[in-house]
Amino acid sequence: MYLTDEQIMLLEQLTYLTDDVADAAGVLLGPYDSVEDLLQQFDDDALQRLEDPGNPDSTKDCTGGKKWAAIIRQIKSDPDLYSLDIVNKDETVALLTRKAQ
């Protein structure tokens, strides 16, 4: 599978997905082994909380809640990205592979 530059950029953004962003969305970043596992908890309500400028827990992340919501939506709507497994991860690096079919 080949990824476009835009797809690679979107995946790269996930390396910056922090607890601060999750807190603003009202979710917990738990254990995950795939992009789907990581992002499935960001449902419509969580994404709306990220976009809400009046949210007192709004992310202090420099990307901003609205941009995070857009990034997450784009990844979730791209079956090639959403179906990637995360393998060989540690605190600094994760390798993404296609899910076994």
Secondary structure, DSSP 8 states (H G I E B T S, - for coil): ----HHHHHHHHHGGG--HHHHHHHT------SBHHHHHTT--HHHHHHHH-TT-TT---STT-HHHHHHHHHHHHT-HHHHTEEEES--SS--EEEE---
